[in-house]
């Protein structure tokens, strides 16, 4: 793990409930909410979303099976602008899949709470957050890592 050493980062790190930072790796994105692909991202609705990735080029989002060609860049239970609260999302990555950035949820001025990220025999290259909020609280977010080869 490589942690940055400036004071601004340390203060921001304290406001997040969970973070792991790994080696920087650039990749294209794929945005896929409700299976529509765009820019390497899979993003749930932000409230009670369930995303599962366990096969290459296949995933489920809120019970809907989806497929695509390419690499997963960012996966998030929800990404909110403004004061949007993000909560109760669950993301499971398993069976040797690789993700670059992983968020239970991410929001600017809202809170992020009760999100779960499960990484089982999978790889995350850059960032893992149970919950992320730029300016508000992150509470009761959980990251579980098992049987992994992390970058």
C-alpha positions, 0 to 999 in steps of 0.5 A: 500500500502506498499512502500519500504524505501531505497534510491535506490528504491525512485530514481527508483520510480521517473523514472517510470511514474506510480507504485503501489506496493501491498503485496508480493505474490508468484505464478507460471507463465503462458507465453501466447503470441499468446496463447502459455502457459509458466510460467504464463505470458501473453505478447503482442508484445509491440507495439499496443498490446491489452490484455483483461482479463474478465473471469476466464481462458480466455483472448484475446490478439490482437483479438485472444481468448485464454484459459488456466488452472491456475493463471495469474502471469504477464501480459504485453503489451510487455517486451523488452530487450536492447533498445526496445521501448514499446508503445501504449499498452492497458490492461484491467482487469475486472470482479473480475479477479486477476493478480499478476504483471501488466505492460502496458509495460516493457523494460530495456534500451528503452522507455515506452510510451502511454500505458494504464492499466485499472483495473475495479472490479479486483484485483492486488496483487503485482505491477502495472506499466503504463509503466516501463523502467529501464534506459530510459524515461516513458512518458504518461502512464496511470493507471485507477482503478475503483470499486476494492478491491485491496490487 
